[in-house]
Protein backbone atom coordinates (compact mmCIF):
# COMPACT_ATOMS: atom_id res chain seq x y z
CA UNK A 1 0.00 0.00 0.00
CA UNK A 2 1.03 3.66 -0.35
CA UNK A 3 1.91 5.70 2.72
CA UNK A 4 3.77 8.88 3.59
CA UNK A 5 6.96 7.91 5.43
CA UNK A 6 9.30 10.10 7.52
CA UNK A 7 12.79 8.62 7.90
CA UNK A 8 14.47 11.70 9.40
CA UNK A 9 13.03 14.67 11.26
CA UNK A 10 13.17 17.97 9.42
CA UNK A 11 11.26 20.18 7.01
CA UNK A 12 8.24 19.21 4.91
CA UNK A 13 10.50 17.66 2.29
CA UNK A 14 11.34 14.71 4.60
CA UNK A 15 7.88 13.28 3.87
CA UNK A 16 7.95 10.83 0.95
CA UNK A 17 5.26 8.53 -0.42
CA UNK A 18 6.50 4.92 -0.37
CA UNK A 19 5.15 1.43 -0.91
CA UNK A 20 4.95 -0.26 2.50
CA UNK A 21 3.91 -3.76 3.47
CA UNK A 22 0.34 -4.45 4.57
CA UNK A 23 0.03 -5.71 8.12
CA UNK A 24 -2.64 -7.82 9.84
CA UNK A 25 -4.21 -6.46 13.05
CA UNK A 26 -3.12 -7.93 16.34
CA UNK A 27 -5.13 -8.28 19.53
CA UNK A 28 -7.26 -5.19 20.12
CA UNK A 29 -6.38 -3.70 16.73
CA UNK A 30 -8.35 -2.90 13.60
CA UNK A 31 -7.18 -2.30 10.05
CA UNK A 32 -8.94 0.71 8.55
CA UNK A 33 -9.12 1.64 4.87
CA UNK A 34 -8.44 5.40 5.03
CA UNK A 35 -10.52 7.60 2.75
CA UNK A 36 -9.25 10.94 4.10
CA UNK A 37 -6.59 12.07 6.60
CA UNK A 38 -6.70 15.37 8.46
CA UNK A 39 -3.69 17.70 8.48
CA UNK A 40 -3.07 19.51 11.77
CA UNK A 41 -0.43 22.02 12.87
CA UNK A 42 0.71 19.52 15.49
CA UNK A 43 1.55 17.06 12.69
CA UNK A 44 4.02 19.62 11.34
CA UNK A 45 5.51 20.29 14.77
CA UNK A 46 6.04 16.57 15.38
CA UNK A 47 7.66 16.14 11.94
CA UNK A 48 10.40 18.64 12.86
CA UNK A 49 11.54 16.49 15.80
CA UNK A 50 11.37 19.46 18.19
CA UNK A 51 7.94 18.73 19.66
CA UNK A 52 7.64 17.45 23.24
CA UNK A 53 6.39 14.08 21.96
CA UNK A 54 8.11 12.49 18.98
CA UNK A 55 7.60 9.00 17.49
CA UNK A 56 10.35 6.53 16.69
CA UNK A 57 11.69 6.73 13.16
CA UNK A 58 10.61 5.81 10.57
CA UNK A 59 6.95 6.68 11.00
CA UNK A 60 3.87 7.67 9.02
CA UNK A 61 2.38 11.00 10.19
CA UNK A 62 -1.27 11.74 10.87
CA UNK A 63 -3.64 11.29 13.78
CA UNK A 64 -7.05 12.11 12.27
CA UNK A 65 -8.86 10.18 9.55
CA UNK A 66 -12.13 8.94 8.16
CA UNK A 67 -12.46 5.44 6.75
CA UNK A 68 -13.96 1.96 6.83
CA UNK A 69 -13.03 -0.99 9.03
CA UNK A 70 -11.45 -3.71 6.86
CA UNK A 71 -10.14 -6.32 9.32
CA UNK A 72 -10.55 -6.87 13.05
CA UNK A 73 -8.15 -8.46 15.52
CA UNK A 74 -9.09 -10.53 18.52
CA UNK A 75 -10.73 -8.78 21.47
CA UNK A 76 -12.37 -6.00 19.46
CA UNK A 77 -16.03 -5.58 20.43
CA UNK A 78 -17.24 -2.10 19.40
CA UNK A 79 -16.84 -2.36 15.63
CA UNK A 80 -17.50 -4.71 12.74
CA UNK A 81 -16.04 -5.04 9.27
CA UNK A 82 -17.59 -2.40 7.01
CA UNK A 83 -18.28 0.14 9.77
CA UNK A 84 -17.67 3.79 8.90
CA UNK A 85 -15.36 5.33 11.49
CA UNK A 86 -13.39 8.43 12.27
CA UNK A 87 -10.06 8.18 14.05
CA UNK A 88 -8.05 10.17 16.57
CA UNK A 89 -4.83 8.16 16.90
CA UNK A 90 -2.87 10.29 19.38
CA UNK A 91 -0.16 7.72 20.05
CA UNK A 92 0.03 5.49 16.97
CA UNK A 93 -0.08 8.10 14.15
CA UNK A 94 -0.26 6.50 10.67
CA UNK A 95 -3.18 8.30 9.00
CA UNK A 96 -1.30 9.60 5.93
CA UNK A 97 -1.74 6.28 4.14
CA UNK A 98 -4.16 4.11 2.19
CA UNK A 99 -4.74 1.98 5.29
CA UNK A 100 -3.51 1.69 8.85
CA UNK A 101 -3.61 -0.32 12.06
CA UNK A 102 -5.24 1.34 15.05
CA UNK A 103 -6.38 0.33 18.51
CA UNK A 104 -10.08 0.26 19.26
CA UNK A 105 -9.95 3.32 21.51
CA UNK A 106 -8.64 5.37 18.56
CA UNK A 107 -11.93 5.00 16.70
CA UNK A 108 -15.48 6.33 16.89
CA UNK A 109 -18.51 5.63 14.69
CA UNK A 110 -18.89 8.10 11.81
CA UNK A 111 -22.58 8.98 11.28
CA UNK A 112 -23.92 8.60 7.75
CA UNK A 113 -24.59 12.33 7.41
CA UNK A 114 -20.86 13.10 7.71
CA UNK A 115 -18.40 12.56 4.85
CA UNK A 116 -15.06 10.81 5.30
CA UNK A 117 -13.36 14.19 4.79
CA UNK A 118 -15.44 15.63 7.62
CA UNK A 119 -14.53 12.62 9.76
CA UNK A 120 -10.87 13.41 9.12
CA UNK A 121 -11.48 16.96 10.38
CA UNK A 122 -12.73 15.88 13.81
CA UNK A 123 -10.11 14.28 16.05
CA UNK A 124 -7.61 17.01 16.96
CA UNK A 125 -9.56 20.22 16.22
CA UNK A 126 -12.97 19.25 17.61
CA UNK A 127 -11.60 17.43 20.64
CA UNK A 128 -9.30 20.40 21.34
CA UNK A 129 -12.19 22.86 21.11
CA UNK A 130 -14.42 20.71 23.34
CA UNK A 131 -11.74 20.23 25.98
CA UNK A 132 -10.83 23.94 25.96
CA UNK A 133 -14.43 25.16 26.20
CA UNK A 134 -16.09 22.70 28.51
CA UNK A 135 -13.39 20.83 30.43
CA UNK A 136 -10.83 23.58 30.98
CA UNK A 137 -12.85 26.84 30.87
CA UNK A 138 -16.11 25.28 32.14
CA UNK A 139 -18.03 27.56 29.76
CA UNK A 140 -21.78 27.68 30.27
CA UNK A 141 -24.87 29.03 28.57
CA UNK A 142 -25.28 32.78 28.80
CA UNK A 143 -21.56 33.55 28.88
CA UNK A 144 -19.60 35.30 26.15
CA UNK A 145 -16.71 33.52 24.46
CA UNK A 146 -14.08 35.14 22.24
CA UNK A 147 -12.55 32.71 19.74
CA UNK A 148 -9.31 33.88 18.15
CA UNK A 149 -8.55 32.32 14.77
CA UNK A 150 -12.22 31.50 14.39
CA UNK A 151 -11.88 30.43 10.75
CA UNK A 152 -9.32 27.67 11.42
CA UNK A 153 -10.02 24.04 12.28
CA UNK A 154 -10.20 24.50 16.06
CA UNK A 155 -11.89 27.88 15.68
CA UNK A 156 -14.73 26.60 13.50
CA UNK A 157 -15.27 23.71 15.90
CA UNK A 158 -15.40 26.10 18.87
CA UNK A 159 -17.90 28.37 17.12
CA UNK A 160 -20.26 25.53 16.34
CA UNK A 161 -20.21 23.93 19.79
CA UNK A 162 -20.31 27.22 21.72
CA UNK A 163 -23.30 28.43 19.71
CA UNK A 164 -25.10 25.11 20.24
CA UNK A 165 -24.44 25.35 23.99
CA UNK A 166 -26.08 28.77 24.30
CA UNK A 167 -23.05 31.03 24.57
CA UNK A 168 -22.71 34.42 22.92
CA UNK A 169 -19.92 33.92 20.39
CA UNK A 170 -17.44 36.50 19.07
CA UNK A 171 -14.72 35.52 16.63
CA UNK A 172 -11.62 36.99 15.02
CA UNK A 173 -10.19 36.19 11.59
CA UNK A 174 -7.56 37.70 9.33
CA UNK A 175 -9.15 37.72 5.87
CA UNK A 176 -12.54 38.66 4.43
CA UNK A 177 -13.07 34.99 3.57
CA UNK A 178 -12.28 33.99 7.14
CA UNK A 179 -14.63 36.61 8.54
CA UNK A 180 -17.43 35.36 6.28
CA UNK A 181 -16.77 31.74 7.24
CA UNK A 182 -16.83 32.53 10.97
CA UNK A 183 -20.15 34.31 10.60
CA UNK A 184 -21.57 31.39 8.63
CA UNK A 185 -20.45 28.94 11.32
CA UNK A 186 -22.31 30.60 14.16
CA UNK A 187 -20.43 33.67 15.43
CA UNK A 188 -22.74 36.45 16.53
CA UNK A 189 -20.03 38.95 15.60
CA UNK A 190 -16.64 38.71 13.86
CA UNK A 191 -13.75 41.20 13.84
CA UNK A 192 -10.83 41.23 11.39
CA UNK A 193 -7.73 41.19 13.59
CA UNK A 194 -5.65 42.80 10.82
CA UNK A 195 -7.66 46.03 11.01
CA UNK A 196 -6.54 48.93 13.18
CA UNK A 197 -8.45 49.27 16.43
CA UNK A 198 -9.83 45.74 16.38
CA UNK A 199 -9.33 45.31 20.14
CA UNK A 200 -11.45 48.41 20.77
CA UNK A 201 -14.17 46.88 18.60
CA UNK A 202 -14.00 43.63 20.59
CA UNK A 203 -14.50 45.53 23.84
CA UNK A 204 -17.41 47.45 22.34
CA UNK A 205 -19.08 44.16 21.44
CA UNK A 206 -19.08 43.20 25.13
CA UNK A 207 -20.23 46.62 26.34
CA UNK A 208 -16.75 47.19 27.77
CA UNK A 209 -17.11 44.24 30.13
CA UNK A 210 -14.89 41.79 28.27
CA UNK A 211 -15.38 38.12 27.38
CA UNK A 212 -15.96 35.49 30.04
CA UNK A 213 -13.89 32.97 28.09
CA UNK A 214 -11.14 33.56 25.54
CA UNK A 215 -9.75 30.75 23.39
CA UNK A 216 -6.23 31.75 22.41
CA UNK A 217 -4.52 30.13 19.38
CA UNK A 218 -1.34 32.28 19.30
CA UNK A 219 -0.47 33.27 22.85
CA UNK A 220 2.95 34.75 22.09
CA UNK A 221 1.22 37.43 19.98
CA UNK A 222 -2.12 37.95 21.73
CA UNK A 223 -1.88 37.02 25.40
CA UNK A 224 -1.18 40.48 26.84
CA UNK A 225 -3.97 41.92 24.67
CA UNK A 226 -6.30 39.18 25.90
CA UNK A 227 -5.74 40.38 29.45
CA UNK A 228 -7.34 43.68 28.38
CA UNK A 229 -10.25 41.88 26.73
CA UNK A 230 -11.23 39.38 29.42
CA UNK A 231 -13.99 39.97 31.95
CA UNK A 232 -13.53 39.97 35.71
CA UNK A 233 -13.22 36.34 36.87
CA UNK A 234 -12.77 35.34 33.22
CA UNK A 235 -10.80 32.42 31.84
CA UNK A 236 -8.22 32.42 29.05
CA UNK A 237 -7.39 29.02 27.59
CA UNK A 238 -4.04 28.86 25.79
CA UNK A 239 -4.44 26.40 22.93
CA UNK A 240 -1.58 27.48 20.65
CA UNK A 241 1.75 29.27 21.07
CA UNK A 242 4.92 29.76 19.02
CA UNK A 243 7.23 31.66 21.36
CA UNK A 244 7.60 33.58 24.59
CA UNK A 245 5.03 36.17 25.68
CA UNK A 246 5.58 39.42 27.56
CA UNK A 247 2.61 40.07 29.84
CA UNK A 248 1.73 42.31 32.78
CA UNK A 249 0.73 40.12 35.76
CA UNK A 250 -1.15 43.06 37.32
CA UNK A 251 -3.84 42.57 34.68
CA UNK A 252 -4.31 38.99 35.88
CA UNK A 253 -4.43 40.06 39.51
CA UNK A 254 -6.77 43.01 39.06
CA UNK A 255 -9.53 40.93 37.44
CA UNK A 256 -8.95 37.58 39.14
CA UNK A 257 -8.29 36.05 35.72
CA UNK A 258 -7.60 32.35 35.31
CA UNK A 259 -4.91 31.49 32.73
CA UNK A 260 -5.41 27.88 31.66
CA UNK A 261 -2.98 25.92 29.53
CA UNK A 262 -3.93 22.77 27.68
CA UNK A 263 -2.68 20.16 25.28
CA UNK A 264 -4.78 17.37 23.88
CA UNK A 265 -2.10 14.84 24.88
CA UNK A 266 -3.00 15.43 28.56
CA UNK A 267 -6.58 14.28 28.03
CA UNK A 268 -7.55 11.46 30.38
CA UNK A 269 -9.32 8.31 29.12
CA UNK A 270 -12.51 9.41 30.87
CA UNK A 271 -12.35 12.82 29.20
CA UNK A 272 -11.82 11.15 25.81
CA UNK A 273 -15.00 9.13 26.28
CA UNK A 274 -16.94 12.26 27.26
CA UNK A 275 -15.60 14.38 24.40
CA UNK A 276 -16.19 11.88 21.64
CA UNK A 277 -19.66 10.98 22.90
CA UNK A 278 -20.50 14.67 22.55
CA UNK A 279 -18.88 14.92 19.11
CA UNK A 280 -20.75 11.91 17.72
CA UNK A 281 -24.03 13.30 19.09
CA UNK A 282 -23.29 16.66 17.48
CA UNK A 283 -22.58 15.01 14.12
CA UNK A 284 -25.80 13.02 14.33
CA UNK A 285 -27.92 16.06 15.20
CA UNK A 286 -26.23 18.39 12.73
CA UNK A 287 -25.01 20.94 15.29
CA UNK A 288 -21.42 20.00 14.39
CA UNK A 289 -20.48 20.13 10.71
CA UNK A 290 -16.73 20.24 9.96
CA UNK A 291 -15.71 22.56 7.12
CA UNK A 292 -13.21 21.09 4.64
CA UNK A 293 -11.12 23.67 2.82
CA UNK A 294 -8.72 21.69 0.60
CA UNK A 295 -8.46 18.08 -0.56
CA UNK A 296 -4.93 17.09 -1.62
CA UNK A 297 -3.34 13.77 -2.67
CA UNK A 298 -0.81 12.04 -0.41
CA UNK A 299 2.03 13.25 -2.64
CA UNK A 300 1.22 16.82 -1.62
CA UNK A 301 1.73 16.21 2.10
CA UNK A 302 4.74 18.61 2.12
CA UNK A 303 2.58 21.36 0.62
CA UNK A 304 -0.20 20.61 3.12
CA UNK A 305 2.24 21.02 6.03
CA UNK A 306 3.31 24.40 4.70
CA UNK A 307 -0.30 25.50 4.19
CA UNK A 308 -1.51 24.45 7.64
CA UNK A 309 0.95 26.83 9.33
CA UNK A 310 0.10 29.82 7.13
CA UNK A 311 -2.03 32.62 8.62
CA UNK A 312 -5.55 33.18 7.34
CA UNK A 313 -6.82 29.60 7.55
CA UNK A 314 -10.43 28.97 6.63
CA UNK A 315 -11.43 25.36 7.14
CA UNK A 316 -9.65 22.03 7.25
CA UNK A 317 -6.99 20.56 4.93
CA UNK A 318 -7.28 16.82 4.25
CA UNK A 319 -5.17 14.33 2.31
CA UNK A 320 -7.04 11.88 0.11
CA UNK A 321 -5.18 8.62 -0.65
Buried (B, 14 or more C-beta within 10 A) or exposed (E): BBBBBBEEBEEBEBBBBEEBEEEEBEEBBBBBBBBBBBBBBBBBBBBBBEBEEBBEEEBBBBBBBBBBBBBBBEEBEEBEEEBBBBBBBBEBBBBBBBBBBBBBBBBBBBBEEBBBBBBBBBBBBBBBBBBBBBBBBEBEEEBBBBBBBBBBBBBBBBBBBBBBBEBBBBBBBBBEBBBBBBBEBBBBBBBBBEEEEEBEBBBEBBEEEBBBBBBBBBBBBBBBBBBBBBBEEBBBBBBBBEEEBEBEEEBBEEBEBBBBEBBBEEBEEEBBEBBBEBBBEBBBEEBBBBBBBBBBEBEBBBBBBEBBEEEBBBBBBBBBB
